[in-house]
Amino acid sequence: MLEDLKYPFKEQDTIPMWAVPIFAVILPCTVFLIYYYYRRDVYDLHHAILGIMYSVLVTAVITDSIKDAVGRPRPNFFYRPLKLMGTLSVMETLKLSKKDIKAFPVDIPLVSRSFAGLAFLSWYLCGKVKAFDRRGHAAKLCIVLLPLLFAALVGISRIDDYWHHWTDVFTGSIIGTVVASLCYLLFFPFPHEINGWAPHASIKMREKNFQSTSIEMDNV
């Protein structure tokens, strides 16, 4: 009767787990370093790396807490024990069953972390290319949405590989996106603002230097 738990077990993932840290953390940090090479703004580099680390770690904590509290069988729940029958010990089988139950909301290293890192990168690019400067450049929108598209493809691959239900992936993507947005706005202003491309610390430092320069000129 539980047809949604009888999907086949696929031994190889479409997107391997080891690739997730590369495009969810290392790729955004590479973009931050490239921008720092041209702009030489240490505040921007520091807060960008700090923000994406916060985003990934907070998302991992939230997702792991929900998985431990809720738990839900994977789509290949019934097929997987049959596939591996006779190759595992009793303790390994028990651990496998516990892991299979906890499919909600999603695996931490994959969908949630992908959206946490790539959604933060999307916010970052939105501010740097000034996507909301009221000039209507469609190319800027494509640049901003590209990281989110890749994160969505990761989630779709988890559904296609029968590791998660679409509701699991949808919940994980919402968690990752919301946390990434909060972490970005903690260090950077909204992209549509005049100084939306710079972190809060850099804006305050420029204002402080401007005030100091104005006072010196008045004294002269």
Residue frames as a rotation matrix with the C-alpha (Angstrom) as fourth column:
MET 1
0.556 0.831 0.000 0.00
0.831 -0.556 0.000 0.00
0.000 0.000 -1.000 0.00
LEU 2
0.535 -0.445 -0.718 2.95
0.054 -0.830 0.555 2.39
-0.843 -0.336 -0.420 0.57
GLU 3
0.740 -0.178 0.649 3.76
0.671 0.264 -0.692 2.90
-0.049 0.948 0.315 -3.07
ASP 4
0.843 -0.403 0.355 5.82
-0.250 -0.879 -0.405 6.04
0.476 0.253 -0.843 -2.43
LEU 5
0.409 -0.727 0.552 8.37
-0.786 0.027 0.618 3.99
-0.464 -0.686 -0.560 -0.46
LYS 6
0.536 -0.114 0.837 9.01
0.214 0.977 -0.004 1.30
-0.817 0.182 0.548 -3.09
TYR 7
0.875 -0.278 -0.395 11.21
-0.482 -0.439 -0.758 3.17
0.038 0.854 -0.518 -5.54
PRO 8
0.761 -0.604 -0.235 14.42
0.492 0.775 -0.397 1.39
0.422 0.186 0.887 -6.65
PHE 9
0.710 -0.619 -0.334 17.74
0.129 -0.353 0.927 1.92
-0.692 -0.701 -0.171 -4.93
LYS 10
0.870 -0.470 0.149 20.37
0.053 -0.213 -0.976 3.67
0.491 0.857 -0.160 -7.09
GLU 11
0.553 -0.721 -0.418 23.94
0.824 0.401 0.400 2.87
-0.121 -0.566 0.815 -6.09
GLN 12
-0.594 -0.796 0.115 25.44
0.803 -0.578 0.144 6.02
-0.048 0.178 0.983 -7.66
ASP 13
0.204 0.631 -0.748 24.21
0.526 -0.715 -0.460 9.55
-0.826 -0.299 -0.478 -7.09
THR 14
0.673 0.096 0.733 23.75
0.708 -0.369 -0.602 11.94
0.213 0.925 -0.316 -10.00
ILE 15
0.403 -0.575 0.712 25.62
-0.388 -0.812 -0.436 14.59
0.829 -0.101 -0.550 -8.00
PRO 16
0.072 -0.418 -0.906 28.10
0.625 0.726 -0.285 12.96
0.777 -0.546 0.314 -5.58
MET 17
0.836 0.312 -0.452 28.28
0.545 -0.365 0.755 14.13
0.071 -0.877 -0.475 -2.00
TRP 18
0.019 -0.930 -0.368 31.95
0.839 -0.186 0.511 15.15
-0.543 -0.318 0.777 -2.26
ALA 19
-0.493 -0.203 0.846 31.10
0.766 -0.561 0.312 17.72
0.411 0.802 0.433 -4.93
VAL 20
0.541 0.840 0.036 28.67
0.716 -0.483 0.503 19.67
0.440 -0.247 -0.863 -2.73
PRO 21
0.483 -0.380 -0.789 31.28
0.559 -0.560 0.611 21.52
-0.674 -0.736 -0.058 -0.59
ILE 22
-0.552 -0.755 0.355 33.04
0.748 -0.260 0.611 22.54
-0.368 0.603 0.708 -3.80
PHE 23
-0.566 0.365 0.740 30.15
0.487 -0.576 0.657 24.43
0.665 0.732 0.149 -5.39
ALA 24
0.546 0.823 -0.155 28.36
0.607 -0.261 0.751 25.37
0.578 -0.504 -0.642 -2.14
VAL 25
0.807 -0.309 -0.504 31.34
0.334 -0.465 0.820 26.82
-0.488 -0.830 -0.272 -0.23
ILE 26
-0.166 -0.984 0.063 34.57
0.604 -0.051 0.796 26.83
-0.780 0.170 0.603 -2.26
LEU 27
-0.256 0.130 0.958 32.99
0.927 -0.249 0.282 28.29
0.276 0.960 -0.057 -5.41
PRO 28
0.801 0.558 0.219 31.37
0.470 -0.811 0.348 31.26
0.372 -0.176 -0.911 -3.58
CYS 29
0.634 -0.634 -0.444 34.62
0.269 -0.357 0.894 31.90
-0.725 -0.686 -0.056 -1.67
THR 30
-0.333 -0.733 0.594 36.46
0.848 0.044 0.529 31.93
-0.414 0.679 0.606 -5.01
VAL 31
0.224 0.506 0.833 34.05
0.767 -0.619 0.170 34.59
0.602 0.601 -0.527 -6.26
PHE 32
0.951 0.109 -0.290 34.70
0.286 -0.663 0.692 36.59
-0.117 -0.741 -0.662 -3.08
LEU 33
0.161 -0.978 -0.136 38.46
0.493 -0.039 0.869 36.37
-0.855 -0.207 0.476 -3.65
ILE 34
-0.287 -0.218 0.933 38.14
0.954 -0.159 0.256 37.45
0.092 0.963 0.254 -7.28
TYR 35
0.657 0.580 0.481 36.13
0.504 -0.813 0.292 40.49
0.560 0.050 -0.827 -6.23
TYR 36
0.817 -0.414 -0.402 38.71
0.242 -0.387 0.890 41.26
-0.524 -0.824 -0.216 -3.53
TYR 37
-0.103 -0.904 0.416 41.49
0.860 0.129 0.494 41.08
-0.500 0.408 0.764 -6.14
TYR 38
-0.245 0.075 0.967 39.88
0.775 -0.584 0.241 43.91
0.582 0.809 0.085 -8.12
ARG 39
0.596 0.622 0.508 38.31
0.199 -0.727 0.657 45.93
0.778 -0.290 -0.557 -5.29
ARG 40
-0.497 -0.845 -0.198 40.81
0.324 0.031 -0.946 45.37
0.805 -0.534 0.258 -2.46
ASP 41
0.024 0.587 0.809 38.06
-0.765 -0.510 0.393 45.69
0.644 -0.629 0.437 0.15
VAL 42
-0.832 -0.443 -0.335 39.10
-0.139 0.750 -0.646 43.56
0.537 -0.491 -0.686 3.12
TYR 43
-0.636 0.680 0.365 35.79
-0.579 -0.108 -0.808 44.27
-0.510 -0.725 0.463 4.88
ASP 44
0.262 0.753 -0.604 33.88
-0.965 0.217 -0.148 42.78
0.019 0.621 0.783 1.96
LEU 45
-0.170 -0.407 -0.897 36.03
-0.432 0.849 -0.304 39.65
0.886 0.335 -0.321 1.85
HIS 46
-0.958 -0.258 0.127 35.91
-0.211 0.328 -0.921 39.13
0.196 -0.909 -0.369 5.61
HIS 47
-0.452 0.857 0.247 32.14
-0.636 -0.116 -0.763 39.56
-0.626 -0.502 0.597 5.96
ALA 48
0.208 0.500 -0.840 31.35
-0.937 0.347 -0.026 37.56
0.279 0.793 0.541 2.83
ILE 49
-0.438 -0.440 -0.784 33.32
-0.221 0.898 -0.380 34.52
0.871 0.007 -0.491 4.03
LEU 50
-0.977 0.099 0.190 31.96
-0.180 0.103 -0.978 34.92
-0.116 -0.990 -0.083 7.56
GLY 51
-0.226 0.969 -0.103 28.40
-0.895 -0.248 -0.372 35.21
-0.386 0.008 0.922 6.25
ILE 52
0.193 0.310 -0.931 28.50
-0.752 0.656 0.063 32.12
0.630 0.688 0.360 4.08
MET 53
-0.751 -0.471 -0.463 30.06
-0.042 0.734 -0.678 30.09
0.659 -0.490 -0.571 6.91
TYR 54
-0.786 0.557 0.270 27.29
-0.437 -0.190 -0.879 31.22
-0.438 -0.809 0.392 9.22
SER 55
0.008 0.854 -0.520 24.74
-0.999 -0.013 -0.038 30.34
-0.039 0.520 0.854 6.57
VAL 56
-0.080 -0.109 -0.991 25.99
-0.451 0.890 -0.062 26.80
0.889 0.442 -0.120 6.04
LEU 57
-0.899 -0.352 -0.260 26.53
0.059 0.492 -0.869 26.02
0.434 -0.796 -0.422 9.73
VAL 58
-0.663 0.718 0.214 23.20
-0.588 -0.322 -0.742 27.42
-0.463 -0.617 0.636 10.93
THR 59
0.142 0.708 -0.692 21.39
-0.955 0.282 0.092 25.55
0.260 0.648 0.716 8.16
ALA 60
-0.393 -0.364 -0.844 23.15
-0.201 0.930 -0.308 22.34
0.897 0.049 -0.438 9.15
VAL 61
-0.996 0.015 0.088 22.13
-0.086 0.127 -0.988 22.74
-0.026 -0.992 -0.125 12.80
ILE 62
-0.315 0.948 -0.039 18.49
-0.841 -0.298 -0.452 23.48
-0.441 -0.110 0.891 11.95
THR 63
0.146 0.372 -0.917 18.20
-0.837 0.541 0.086 20.66
0.528 0.754 0.390 9.42
ASP 64
-0.635 -0.461 -0.620 19.88
-0.084 0.839 -0.538 18.12
0.768 -0.289 -0.571 11.68
SER 65
-0.895 0.347 0.280 17.60
-0.334 -0.105 -0.937 19.08
-0.296 -0.932 0.210 14.58
ILE 66
0.023 0.959 -0.282 14.49
-0.970 -0.047 -0.239 18.60
-0.242 0.279 0.929 12.45
LYS 67
-0.038 -0.094 -0.995 15.74
-0.594 0.803 -0.053 15.26
0.804 0.589 -0.086 11.11
ASP 68
-0.898 -0.349 -0.267 16.35
0.004 0.603 -0.798 13.96
0.439 -0.718 -0.540 14.62
ALA 69
-0.741 0.650 0.170 12.97
-0.432 -0.267 -0.862 15.20
-0.515 -0.711 0.478 15.85
VAL 70
0.188 0.886 -0.425 10.80
-0.913 -0.002 -0.408 14.13
-0.363 0.465 0.808 12.91
GLY 71
-0.717 -0.504 0.482 12.27
-0.273 0.839 0.471 11.37
-0.642 0.206 -0.739 10.76
ARG 72
0.444 0.844 -0.300 10.61
-0.653 0.076 -0.753 10.05
-0.613 0.530 0.585 7.60
PRO 73
0.204 -0.366 0.908 11.23
0.387 0.882 0.269 6.97
-0.899 0.296 0.321 5.40
ARG 74
-0.560 -0.489 -0.670 13.03
-0.462 -0.486 0.741 7.54
-0.688 0.724 0.046 2.12
PRO 75
0.315 0.711 -0.629 11.37
-0.928 0.091 -0.362 6.70
-0.200 0.698 0.688 -1.22
ASN 76
0.074 -0.357 -0.931 13.68
-0.530 0.777 -0.340 3.64
0.845 0.519 -0.131 -1.54
PHE 77
-0.056 -0.094 0.994 13.02
-0.998 0.030 -0.054 2.53
-0.025 -0.995 -0.095 2.05
PHE 78
0.654 0.417 0.631 11.80
-0.466 0.879 -0.098 -0.99
-0.596 -0.230 0.770 1.23
TYR 79
0.943 -0.268 -0.199 14.17
-0.059 0.454 -0.889 -1.68
0.329 0.850 0.412 -1.66
ARG 80
0.283 -0.925 0.254 17.43
-0.769 -0.377 -0.516 -0.72
0.573 -0.049 -0.818 0.05
PRO 81
0.069 -0.284 0.956 17.55
-0.833 0.511 0.211 -3.46
-0.548 -0.812 -0.201 2.75
LEU 82
0.817 0.261 0.514 16.83
0.035 0.868 -0.496 -6.07
-0.575 0.423 0.700 0.04
LYS 83
0.844 -0.527 -0.097 19.62
-0.240 -0.211 -0.947 -4.66
0.479 0.823 -0.305 -2.13
LEU 84
-0.055 -0.932 0.358 22.18
-0.792 -0.178 -0.585 -4.90
0.609 -0.315 -0.728 0.66
MET 85
0.761 0.415 0.499 20.88
-0.642 0.596 0.482 -8.06
-0.098 -0.687 0.720 2.35
GLY 86
0.906 -0.422 0.026 23.68
0.421 0.907 0.025 -10.42
-0.034 -0.012 0.999 3.31
THR 87
0.200 -0.877 0.438 26.44
0.527 -0.281 -0.802 -7.81
0.826 0.391 0.406 2.97
LEU 88
-0.126 -0.184 0.975 25.95
-0.558 -0.799 -0.223 -6.06
0.820 -0.572 -0.002 6.34
SER 89
-0.854 -0.164 -0.493 26.21
0.315 0.590 -0.743 -7.14
0.413 -0.790 -0.452 9.94
VAL 90
0.033 0.920 -0.391 23.33
0.959 0.081 0.271 -6.83
0.281 -0.384 -0.879 12.39
MET 91
-0.027 -0.107 -0.994 24.64
0.638 -0.767 0.066 -3.56
-0.770 -0.632 0.089 13.86
GLU 92
-0.922 -0.339 -0.187 25.23
0.063 -0.609 0.791 -2.11
-0.382 0.717 0.583 10.40
THR 93
-0.576 0.785 0.230 21.70
0.598 0.213 0.773 -3.07
0.558 0.582 -0.592 9.39
LEU 94
0.216 0.640 -0.737 20.26
0.959 -0.281 0.037 -1.31
-0.183 -0.715 -0.675 12.43
LYS 95
-0.373 -0.431 -0.821 22.29
0.281 -0.896 0.343 1.82
-0.884 -0.103 0.456 11.65
LEU 96
-0.976 0.029 0.215 21.16
0.209 -0.140 0.968 1.63
0.058 0.990 0.130 8.04
SER 97
-0.169 0.986 -0.017 17.51
0.887 0.159 0.433 1.42
0.429 0.058 -0.901 9.06
LYS 98
0.183 0.183 -0.966 17.88
0.749 -0.663 0.016 4.43
-0.637 -0.726 -0.258 11.37
LYS 99
-0.717 -0.518 -0.466 19.48
0.083 -0.728 0.681 6.44
-0.692 0.450 0.565 8.58
ASP 100
-0.834 0.425 0.351 16.79
0.454 0.167 0.875 5.47
0.314 0.889 -0.332 6.08
ILE 101
0.063 0.920 -0.386 14.00
0.998 -0.069 -0.002 6.67
-0.028 -0.385 -0.922 8.37
LYS 102
0.206 -0.036 -0.978 15.45
0.424 -0.897 0.122 10.16
-0.882 -0.440 -0.170 8.73
ALA 103
-0.391 -0.279 0.877 14.92
0.920 -0.091 0.381 11.55
-0.027 0.956 0.292 5.25
PHE 104
0.517 0.639 0.569 13.00
0.604 -0.744 0.287 14.67
0.607 0.195 -0.771 6.28
PRO 105
0.597 0.557 -0.577 13.68
-0.236 -0.565 -0.790 17.47
-0.767 0.608 -0.206 5.55
VAL 106
0.898 -0.346 -0.272 16.80
-0.182 0.272 -0.945 16.54
0.401 0.898 0.181 3.51
ASP 107
0.456 -0.835 -0.308 20.40
0.883 0.468 0.039 15.42
0.112 -0.289 0.951 3.77
ILE 108
0.700 -0.224 -0.679 22.47
0.204 -0.848 0.490 18.20
-0.685 -0.481 -0.547 5.33
PRO 109
-0.301 -0.947 -0.110 25.48
0.205 -0.177 0.963 17.91
-0.931 0.267 0.248 2.98
LEU 110
-0.609 0.059 0.791 23.33
0.782 0.213 0.586 18.20
-0.134 0.975 -0.176 -0.15
VAL 111
0.029 0.698 0.716 20.18
0.795 -0.451 0.407 20.23
0.607 0.557 -0.567 -0.74
SER 112
0.841 0.356 -0.407 20.06
0.538 -0.617 0.574 22.36
-0.047 -0.702 -0.711 2.41
ARG 113
0.132 -0.881 -0.454 23.75
0.428 -0.363 0.828 23.21
-0.894 -0.304 0.329 2.30
SER 114
-0.495 -0.277 0.823 23.59
0.867 -0.104 0.487 23.83
-0.049 0.955 0.292 -1.44
PHE 115
0.380 0.720 0.581 20.82
0.676 -0.645 0.357 26.37
0.632 0.257 -0.731 -1.03
ALA 116
0.777 -0.131 -0.616 22.53
0.483 -0.502 0.717 27.90
-0.403 -0.855 -0.327 2.01
GLY 117
-0.195 -0.964 -0.182 25.75
0.495 -0.257 0.830 28.54
-0.847 0.072 0.527 0.11
LEU 118
-0.665 -0.088 0.742 24.42
0.745 -0.145 0.651 29.29
0.051 0.986 0.162 -3.36
ALA 119
0.489 0.851 0.192 21.53
0.792 -0.526 0.310 31.49
0.365 0.001 -0.931 -2.16
PHE 120
0.522 -0.421 -0.742 24.09
0.394 -0.652 0.647 33.55
-0.756 -0.630 -0.175 -0.23
LEU 121
-0.598 -0.766 0.237 26.15
0.532 -0.157 0.832 33.80
-0.600 0.623 0.501 -3.42
SER 122
-0.163 0.638 0.753 23.05
0.917 -0.185 0.355 34.91
0.365 0.747 -0.555 -5.30
TRP 123
0.819 0.406 -0.406 22.46
0.553 -0.750 0.364 37.72
-0.156 -0.522 -0.839 -2.79
TYR 124
0.100 -0.891 -0.443 26.14
0.364 -0.381 0.850 38.67
-0.926 -0.246 0.287 -3.04
LEU 125
-0.679 -0.336 0.653 26.10
0.705 -0.052 0.707 38.84
-0.204 0.940 0.272 -6.82
CYS 126
0.300 0.890 0.344 22.84
0.913 -0.372 0.168 40.79
0.278 0.263 -0.924 -6.73
GLY 127
0.774 -0.054 -0.631 24.53
0.323 -0.824 0.466 43.53
-0.545 -0.564 -0.620 -4.75
LYS 128
-0.192 -0.972 -0.139 27.78
0.295 -0.192 0.936 43.54
-0.936 0.138 0.323 -6.69
VAL 129
-0.707 -0.046 0.706 26.24
0.707 -0.013 0.707 43.74
-0.024 0.999 0.041 -10.19
LYS 130
-0.790 0.458 -0.406 23.62
-0.236 -0.840 -0.488 46.24
-0.565 -0.290 0.772 -8.93
ALA 131
-0.819 0.478 0.316 20.75
0.570 0.618 0.541 44.19
0.063 0.624 -0.779 -10.31
PHE 132
0.217 0.962 -0.167 18.15
0.975 -0.223 -0.019 46.62
-0.055 -0.159 -0.986 -8.94
ASP 133
-0.653 -0.524 -0.547 19.62
0.475 -0.845 0.243 49.86
-0.590 -0.101 0.801 -10.22
ARG 134
0.252 0.923 -0.291 16.39
0.198 -0.344 -0.918 50.51
-0.947 0.174 -0.269 -12.18
ARG 135
-0.339 -0.420 -0.842 18.08
-0.756 -0.411 0.509 50.17
-0.560 0.809 -0.178 -15.57
GLY 136
0.615 0.778 0.126 16.38
-0.579 0.554 -0.598 46.90
-0.535 0.295 0.791 -16.50
HIS 137
-0.240 -0.756 -0.609 19.40
-0.954 0.300 0.003 44.82
0.180 0.582 -0.793 -17.48
ALA 138
0.783 0.614 -0.100 18.13
-0.597 0.787 0.154 41.27
0.173 -0.061 0.983 -18.03
ALA 139
0.238 -0.778 -0.581 21.68
-0.055 0.586 -0.808 39.88
0.970 0.224 0.097 -18.08
LYS 140
-0.595 -0.438 0.674 22.12
-0.647 -0.237 -0.725 40.87
0.477 -0.867 -0.143 -14.44
LEU 141
0.293 0.792 0.535 19.04
-0.943 0.331 0.027 38.86
-0.156 -0.512 0.845 -13.52
CYS 142
0.771 -0.067 -0.633 20.50
-0.236 0.893 -0.383 35.80
0.591 0.445 0.673 -15.23
ILE 143
-0.295 -0.955 -0.037 23.71
-0.196 0.099 -0.976 36.17
0.935 -0.281 -0.216 -13.22
VAL 144
-0.460 0.177 0.870 21.78
-0.880 -0.222 -0.420 36.44
0.119 -0.959 0.258 -9.97
LEU 145
0.520 0.814 0.259 19.52
-0.831 0.553 -0.066 33.46
-0.197 -0.181 0.964 -10.64
LEU 146
0.235 -0.487 -0.841 22.28
-0.574 0.629 -0.525 31.14
0.785 0.606 -0.132 -11.91
PRO 147
-0.814 -0.553 0.178 23.40
-0.467 0.442 -0.765 29.96
0.345 -0.706 -0.619 -8.43
LEU 148
-0.287 0.794 0.536 19.78
-0.734 0.177 -0.655 29.29
-0.615 -0.582 0.532 -7.43
LEU 149
0.547 0.446 -0.708 19.24
-0.819 0.461 -0.342 27.30
0.174 0.767 0.618 -10.61
PHE 150
-0.265 -0.733 -0.627 22.20
-0.455 0.668 -0.588 25.09
0.850 0.130 -0.511 -9.81
ALA 151
-0.844 0.015 0.536 20.97
-0.517 0.240 -0.821 24.58
-0.141 -0.971 -0.195 -6.25
ALA 152
0.183 0.982 0.054 17.55
-0.860 0.186 -0.475 23.62
-0.477 0.041 0.878 -7.61
LEU 153
0.341 -0.124 -0.932 19.18
-0.694 0.635 -0.339 21.06
0.634 0.763 0.130 -9.91
VAL 154
-0.789 -0.615 0.004 20.85
-0.421 0.535 -0.733 19.48
0.448 -0.580 -0.681 -6.88
GLY 155
-0.503 0.684 0.529 17.46
-0.618 0.144 -0.773 19.12
-0.604 -0.716 0.350 -5.22
ILE 156
0.475 0.693 -0.543 15.90
-0.873 0.295 -0.388 17.68
-0.108 0.658 0.745 -8.35
SER 157
-0.176 -0.625 -0.761 18.71
-0.615 0.673 -0.411 15.14
0.769 0.396 -0.502 -8.60
ARG 158
-0.895 -0.136 0.425 17.91
-0.438 0.449 -0.779 13.92
-0.085 -0.883 -0.461 -5.08
ILE 159
0.081 0.980 0.181 14.30
-0.694 0.186 -0.696 13.35
-0.716 -0.069 0.695 -6.12
ASP 160
0.485 0.072 -0.871 15.36
-0.832 0.344 -0.435 11.69
0.269 0.936 0.227 -9.36
ASP 161
-0.510 -0.752 -0.417 17.71
-0.506 0.655 -0.562 9.36
0.696 -0.075 -0.714 -7.46
TYR 162
0.363 0.815 -0.452 14.82
0.001 0.484 0.875 8.37
0.932 -0.319 0.175 -5.15
TRP 163
-0.620 -0.606 -0.497 16.60
0.548 0.118 -0.828 9.56
0.561 -0.786 0.259 -2.02
HIS 164
-0.856 0.327 -0.400 13.94
0.147 -0.589 -0.795 12.12
-0.495 -0.739 0.456 -1.05
HIS 165
0.083 0.940 0.330 10.33
0.969 0.001 -0.247 13.08
-0.232 0.340 -0.911 -1.61
TRP 166
-0.183 -0.142 0.973 9.68
0.616 -0.788 0.001 16.43
0.767 0.599 0.231 -3.27
THR 167
0.812 0.513 0.279 8.33
0.094 -0.586 0.805 17.78
0.576 -0.627 -0.524 0.01
ASP 168
0.607 -0.684 -0.405 11.65
0.689 0.199 0.696 16.96
-0.395 -0.702 0.592 1.71
VAL 169
-0.349 -0.782 0.517 13.61
0.936 -0.324 0.141 18.87
0.057 0.533 0.844 -0.91
PHE 170
0.155 0.490 0.858 11.17
0.404 -0.824 0.398 21.78
0.901 0.285 -0.326 -0.88
THR 171
0.961 0.212 -0.180 11.44
0.236 -0.281 0.930 22.12
0.147 -0.936 -0.320 2.91
GLY 172
0.281 -0.938 -0.200 15.23
0.816 0.124 0.565 21.91
-0.505 -0.322 0.800 2.83
SER 173
-0.330 -0.388 0.861 15.46
0.836 -0.543 0.075 24.54
0.438 0.744 0.504 0.08
ILE 174
0.579 0.598 0.554 13.24
0.224 -0.770 0.597 26.92
0.784 -0.222 -0.580 2.06
ILE 175
0.869 -0.297 -0.396 15.37
0.410 -0.017 0.912 26.48
-0.277 -0.955 0.107 5.18
GLY 176
-0.058 -0.982 0.179 18.62
0.933 0.011 0.360 27.03
-0.355 0.188 0.916 3.29
THR 177
-0.188 0.038 0.981 17.32
0.693 -0.703 0.160 30.07
0.696 0.711 0.106 1.41
VAL 178
0.800 0.549 0.244 15.83
0.200 -0.626 0.754 31.77
0.566 -0.554 -0.610 4.47
VAL 179
0.695 -0.603 -0.391 18.97
0.519 0.045 0.854 31.24
-0.497 -0.796 0.344 6.57
ALA 180
-0.251 -0.810 0.530 21.19
0.965 -0.165 0.204 32.47
-0.077 0.563 0.823 3.72
SER 181
0.160 0.399 0.903 19.07
0.498 -0.822 0.274 35.60
0.852 0.406 -0.331 3.34
LEU 182
0.972 0.224 -0.075 19.23
0.166 -0.417 0.894 36.39
0.169 -0.881 -0.442 7.05
CYS 183
0.377 -0.908 -0.180 22.98
0.705 0.156 0.692 35.82
-0.600 -0.388 0.699 7.19
TYR 184
-0.253 -0.456 0.853 23.56
0.909 -0.414 0.049 38.03
0.331 0.788 0.519 4.15
LEU 185
0.386 0.508 0.770 21.43
0.247 -0.861 0.445 40.88
0.889 0.019 -0.458 5.49
LEU 186
0.834 -0.184 -0.520 23.31
0.525 -0.022 0.851 40.61
-0.168 -0.983 0.078 8.78
PHE 187
-0.056 -0.974 -0.220 26.49
0.652 -0.203 0.730 41.83
-0.756 -0.102 0.647 7.08
PHE 188
-0.909 -0.235 0.344 25.26
0.416 -0.469 0.779 43.54
-0.021 0.851 0.524 3.89
PRO 189
-0.505 0.773 -0.385 22.41
-0.421 -0.609 -0.672 45.99
-0.754 -0.177 0.633 3.10
PHE 190
0.411 0.724 0.554 19.59
0.303 0.464 -0.832 45.25
-0.860 0.510 -0.029 0.67
PRO 191
-0.386 -0.672 0.632 20.89
0.802 0.094 0.590 45.23
-0.456 0.735 0.502 -2.93
HIS 192
0.261 0.556 0.789 18.43
0.880 -0.472 0.041 47.93
0.396 0.684 -0.613 -4.06
GLU 193
0.776 -0.022 -0.631 19.95
0.388 -0.771 0.505 50.53
-0.498 -0.636 -0.590 -1.71
ILE 194
0.881 -0.442 -0.170 22.49
-0.452 -0.680 -0.577 53.09
0.140 0.585 -0.799 -2.92
ASN 195
-0.156 -0.974 0.163 25.38
-0.979 0.131 -0.155 51.35
0.130 -0.184 -0.974 -1.15
GLY 196
0.736 0.590 0.331 23.90
-0.630 0.776 0.016 47.89
-0.248 -0.220 0.943 -1.60
TRP 197
0.693 -0.532 -0.486 27.17
-0.110 0.588 -0.801 46.57
0.712 0.609 0.349 -3.01
ALA 198
-0.351 -0.899 0.260 29.23
-0.347 -0.133 -0.928 47.21
0.869 -0.416 -0.266 0.16
PRO 199
-0.150 0.259 -0.954 29.10
0.769 0.637 0.052 45.58
0.621 -0.726 -0.295 3.62
HIS 200
0.835 0.549 0.027 27.83
0.388 -0.625 0.678 47.56
0.389 -0.555 -0.735 6.60
ALA 201
0.502 -0.711 -0.492 31.32
0.607 -0.114 0.786 47.79
-0.615 -0.693 0.375 8.12
SER 202
-0.456 -0.687 0.566 32.81
0.884 -0.274 0.378 49.23
-0.105 0.673 0.732 4.94
ILE 203
0.178 0.613 0.770 30.03
0.590 -0.693 0.415 51.84
0.787 0.381 -0.485 4.66
LYS 204
0.933 0.173 -0.314 30.54
0.359 -0.438 0.824 52.95
0.005 -0.882 -0.471 8.26
MET 205
0.107 -0.976 -0.191 34.31
0.761 -0.043 0.647 53.16
-0.640 -0.215 0.738 7.75
ARG 206
-0.426 -0.214 0.879 33.88
0.825 -0.491 0.280 55.35
0.372 0.845 0.385 4.67
GLU 207
0.579 0.700 0.417 31.45
0.408 -0.692 0.596 57.61
0.706 -0.175 -0.686 6.52
LYS 208
0.774 -0.357 -0.523 33.89
0.493 -0.178 0.852 57.88
-0.397 -0.917 0.038 9.42
ASN 209
-0.289 -0.934 0.209 36.78
0.861 -0.159 0.482 58.76
-0.417 0.320 0.851 7.10
PHE 210
-0.138 0.321 0.937 34.62
0.714 -0.623 0.319 61.31
0.687 0.713 -0.143 5.29
GLN 211
0.873 0.488 -0.018 33.67
0.342 -0.585 0.735 62.99
0.348 -0.648 -0.678 8.55
SER 212
0.420 -0.805 -0.419 37.31
0.632 -0.072 0.772 63.06
-0.651 -0.589 0.478 9.67
THR 213
-0.455 -0.585 0.671 38.36
0.890 -0.299 0.344 64.60
0.000 0.754 0.657 6.36
SER 214
0.275 0.653 0.706 35.61
0.564 -0.704 0.432 67.21
0.779 0.279 -0.562 6.57
ILE 215
0.915 0.037 -0.402 36.67
0.380 -0.415 0.827 68.22
-0.136 -0.909 -0.394 10.10
GLU 216
-0.013 -0.995 -0.095 40.30
0.770 -0.070 0.634 68.54
-0.638 -0.065 0.768 9.02
MET 217
-0.398 -0.080 0.914 39.35
0.814 -0.490 0.311 70.71
0.423 0.868 0.260 6.07
ASP 218
0.671 0.689 0.273 37.20
0.440 -0.666 0.602 72.92
0.597 -0.284 -0.751 8.32
ASN 219
0.678 -0.493 -0.544 40.11
0.517 -0.205 0.831 73.34
-0.522 -0.845 0.116 10.71
VAL 220
-0.376 -0.841 0.389 42.36
0.878 -0.190 0.438 74.36
-0.295 0.507 0.810 7.86
